């Protein structure tokens, strides 16, 4: 509940907020203590993040792209840790010995036990 639309009594005119004279008398009635954010730093950083990411869909697309990148990193690390036979790769000395080395485990989870 950090982002609220401007109060109904304000109108935008030439880049600044202007109050109509008839609404000045009732302007104080629209505001109460609960309208003020409790943590001003958090509120302003949320508004700036909203502005910086160009709205809601910018925030959603950025979060989704981070999620895709994270899942790629986890999957690639899983592949390198469990499916590649590092002992065989590191024991290669020449091209001839590497030609016959197995790079992948045939059954990677065969030796794991609890």
N, C-alpha and C positions, 0 to 999 in steps of 0.2 A: 504494500500500500504506500510505496514511496512516490509514485508518479500519479498526480492528479491533474485533471484538466483545469484550466483557469476558472475562477468563479464566474457565475452567470452574469454578474453585474459589470464585468470588465469587457471592454471591446478593444480590438486592435485597430489603431489608426496611424498610418505612416510610421510604423516601426516602434511605436511606444504604446504602453497601456494607458487608456484614457477612461476615466469614470464619467458617466453622465451625471448631470447635476441632480436629477431626480433620484438617482440611485445612491448618491452620497449619504443620504440619511439612513438608508437601510443597509449600507455596506458593512457596518459593524455587526449586524445581526447574522450575517452569513459566516463569519469567522468565529471559531471558538478555540479553546486550548488544544483540542484534539487534532486540529488541522496543522499544527506545527510539528514537524518531524522531530522525534526524540533524539536521534543521532544525526546531526546536521552533516558531518563529514561523510557518513555512509550515504545519505540522501544525495548530496552533491556528486559523489563519485558514481552513483547509480545513474543520475541524470546525464553526467558526462559520458559514461559508457554507452548509454542509449543513443546519445548524439554522435559519438565517435563511430559506432557500428551502423549508423544510418537507419535506426529503427529496430522494430521487433524482428523482422525477417532477416536482417543483417546479423542480429544476435543468434538467431536460430541456425542460420547457415554456417556461421563461424563455429558454433558448438558442434554441429554435425560433422564439419570437416575435421575438427580436432578429434572427434570420436573415431572417424574413419582412419586417421593417421595413427592414433593410439592402437587400434585393433591391428593395423598393419605391422606396427613395431612388435606387438606381442606375438603375432603369428610368425613373423620372420625370425624373431629370437627363439621361439619354440622350435622352429624348423632347424635352426643352426645348432641348438643345444641337444636335441634328441634324435635327429635323423642323420646328421653328418658324423662319419667315423673320423674323428680328429686324430686318433692314434695312427691310423693308416695314412692320413694326409701328412702328418708331421714326420713320419718315418720315411717319406720319399726323399731319396738322395739324388737320383738322376731321373731323366725322362723315362728310361726303361723300367725302373722300379715303380714309378708313378703310373705307368700305363696299365700295370696289372693290379694296382691297389683298388680296393673297393671304397668308394666315396660315401655311399649310403649304407646304412644298416638295413638288412632285409626285415628284421623284426626288432624295432627299436626298443620296445618295452619288455622284451623277454628277460633281461637281467635285473630289472627293477623289482625290489621287494620291500615290504614294510617291516 
